[in-house]
Amino acid sequence: MDEAKPTILVVEDDLDIADMLNAYFRVQGYDVLTVNWGEDGVRAAQTSNPGLVILDIRLPDIDGFEVARRLRSNRRTKEIPIIFLTEKRERSDRLRGLELQADDYITKPFDIQELRLRVRNAMQRSRQGSLTNPVTEMPEGSLVDETLAANLKRSDVVMQVVSLKNLDRFREVYGFVATDDLLRAVSLMIRDALRDLGTGEEFVGHITNSDFVIITRPTQAAALKDRINKRLEQSFDYFYSDQDREMGTFRNRRLALTINEVVPSAGKFADAAQLREALEHYCH
């Protein structure tokens, strides 16, 4: 496969949607392979090694969840980015998709430009080996794990988990592009706080797409927590439309922030994976 022209595998039983995605992404410079059955999708992924899979959940034979499970359990296909494209809107379906390590979950009807951006971001993240987040450009994946390992036995640092609550509700109403803008703004505010109050030795990266970890000195921790809390809580209202603020669309599920702290020390965590698990306990 030509690296300059990656392949997208579309697994979609609606022929009109499959044809539309085929035509659109070919114009965007991709090779596109379309299949209409789940079993064919598994075989196509194993033989063609696509750069990304756009996967419908409701298929004539096995469903998209089973396709994703097989891809993730196979050594040759486990790293291929997967974007679920589906009519299913229930929270349980989204969570099931995330459990299968899907890179994105987009519901029909969808904005084709939005889907193009999600495809681009997922492929970029895959090419970078999950070292930096394509939206915020902050470290993630193995780069964060290496940093956690390096700080595993230090008692002179504090790890702060900055977690955004109710982001799923915001995404349902405004879509992925607006959610990316929100995450980008949050990352900039965190960086500004570190620049103003930090020592220059701090580290900040992603634990998940919407959860951040800051590693700082105990002497800076309280001030950083207070600054980030105030800046972000004051800013959330600006991301809602005037109409939604007036109607109370988000009254019961507003964007909110939590900051929890973990202090590593000798013997507290056996390895970086155990430390990450402790941090993830506080994530959304």
N, C-alpha and C positions, 0 to 999 in steps of 0.2 A: 504493500500500500504506500502510495506517495505521501510522505509526511506533510507536504504542503497542502494536501487535499484529503483531510481525514474523512472517514466513513461514518455516517449516522445510520443505525439500524432502527427502523420504525416498525413496531409490532402493534398493529391497529386493524381491527376487523371492519371498521367503517371505511368502505372503499373511497368515498368522497374525501374524507379527512386524510387517508393515506396518500391519495393522489395529490391533494393540495400540499401536504408536507413534503412530498417527493419533489414537486415542481419548485416550491419556494426555496428549500434548502439547496437544491442544485444551483439555482440562480445565485445563492449566497456563497457558492464556491465549494460546497461539500459533495462528496459522493454519497448517494442515498440508496439503501437497500430496504425494501418494504416486504413484510410478510403479514399474514392475516390470522395466523393461529399461534397459540402459545408454544406448542411443541416445535413448530418451525422456527420460532424466535430463539429458542434455546439452541437448536442446531445451527442456525445462522450465526449466532454470536460465537459459538465454538469454532466454526470454520472460517469466518471472515474477520474475526478480531476487530470489531468496529471501535471507533474512538468514543462512541456514546450510544446509549439505547434510549429511545423514546418509547415508553411502554404503557399501553392501555391496560386497565385492570380487568374490565369485563370482556373476556374473549370466549370464542365458541367451545374450546376444549378445557384446558387448564387456565386458571385465572392469572393475572399479571403478578400477583403476590408469589405464586408458585414458580413462575418464570424467574422472578428476581431471586427467590431462595435458591434455585438451582444454579443460577449464574454466580451467586455469592459463595456457593459451596464448591465450585469448580476452580482449580488452581489457575486455569488459563483465562477465566472470565471474571474472577472475583474483584478485580480492580477497575472494571469498566464502569464509568459513570452511568447512572440510571436516572431518568426523569420520568416519573409517573404522570400520565396524561389521562384524566378520568372524569366521569360524571359523579363519582362518589365524593360527597362533601362531609361525611360524618367524621368527627374528631377521631374515632376509633380507627377509621381507615387510614387517616394521615399518620397516626401513631404507628400503625402496623407497617406502613411504608418506611417510616424513619427507622423502625427496628430492623428492617432489611437493608439499612444503610443506603437508602435512596438519596440521591443528591438534591432532588427537588420533587415537588408534588404540585401539579397544576391542574385546576379543575376546568371542565368545559362549561360554557363556551370560553375560549381563551383569546388573548391578544397575541397575534403571531409575532409582533415585534418584541413583546415581553418574552415569549418562548425563545426567540432568537438570542436574546441577552442571557437567558438562563442556560442555553446550550453553550454559548461562548464562555460563560463563567465556569461552567462545570468542566469543559475541556481544558481551559486554562489552568484550573486547579489541578487537574489530572496530570498535565504536562509538567507542572512545577513540583510534582511529587508531594503535594499538600504541604508545602513549606510556608506559603503565604496565602492569606485569604484574598481572592480576587476583588472583593468589594472594598474591604478596609485596608488591604495591603499590610495587615498585621500578621505576625508569625502564627502558624497553626500546625497541627499534625506533629510530625517527627521533630520539628524544630522546637516546639513547646516541650515535648517529652524529653529531649536532650537537656533543656534548661531546667526542668523539674529534677532530673537525675543529678545535675550539677549542684543543686541546692537542697538535696535530699536530707542531709544531716546537719544543716545549718540552723542554729537556734537564734541567729542574729538577723533573720529576715521574717517578714510577714507576707503571706500570700492572700490577697484579697480577690474573692470571686464576685465580679460585677455582673449581675444577671438581670435581663429584661423580662418582665412578666407581661403576659397577655399579648405577646407579639403575634400569636396565631390569629387572634381576633382582628388586629390591625391589618394583617396580610389579607384576611378574608374580605375586608371592606375596600382596601386601597390597592391591593395587588403587590406583586414582587418588586416592581421598580420602585414604588414609594417606600417599601420596606428596606430596600437597599439604601435609599437615600437616608432613611432614619439611622440605619446601622453605621453608615459613613459619618453622619453627624455625631453620633455617640462616640465613635472612635476618635474623632477630632477633639471632642471635649475632654476625653480621658487623656489624650496626648497633651492638651493645653494645661491640664491640672498637673501632670507630671513635669512639664517644662517649668511651671511657675513655682511648684512646691517641692519638687524632687531634688535629688543630688546629682542626677545624670547617670546613676548606676542602675536605675530601675529597669525592669523588664515588663512588657505588656504583650499579651498574645491571646489567641482564642482557645477556650476549652471546647466550646461548640460554636456554631455559626452566630449565636446570639448571646453567648456568655464569654466573659473576658476574665483573664487572671492577671493580676498585677503583683509583681514581686518587689517589695520595697523594705526599707529599714523600719524598725519599730518606732523610731523617733519621728518619721514622716507619716506613719500609717493613719493616725487619727485625723490629721489635717487633710490628707488626700481623700479619705472617706467622706469627710464633711463637705469638701469642695465639690466632689463628683456628685454626691447626693443632691446638693442644692442646685447645681448647674443643670443637671439632667431633669430633675423633677419640675423645674421652672420652664424647661424647654419643650416638654412633651405636648402641651396644649397647641403649640404652633404647627404640629404635624397633622392636626385634625382640621377638617373644613369648618367654616363658620356654621353651615347648616347642621353638621353632625354635633357640634358643640351645643347649638340651640335645642336640638331635638333630644339630646342626651343619649345618642346612639351608643356611646361607650360608658354610660353611667356605671354599669356593674362590672365592666371588664376594661378598665382604663389601663393604659401603659403605666407601668410602675417599675421601680428599681429596688433591688436588694443588694447589699454588700455584706458578705460573710467572710470571716477570716480564719485561716489555718496557719498554724506555726509548726513547721517541720523541726525536728530535733533528732539527735542521735538515737536510733533504735525505735523511733515512733512509727516509721513506715519502712517496710522491708525493701521496697523498690519503688521506682518511678510510677509503675502501674498502680500500686496501692495508694500512692499519693494522689495520682490523677483521680482515682475512684473517690477519695475523700473530697476532692474539689468538686467533682461532678455531682456529689450528693446535694450541693447547693444550687445546681443549674436548673433554670426554669422549672 
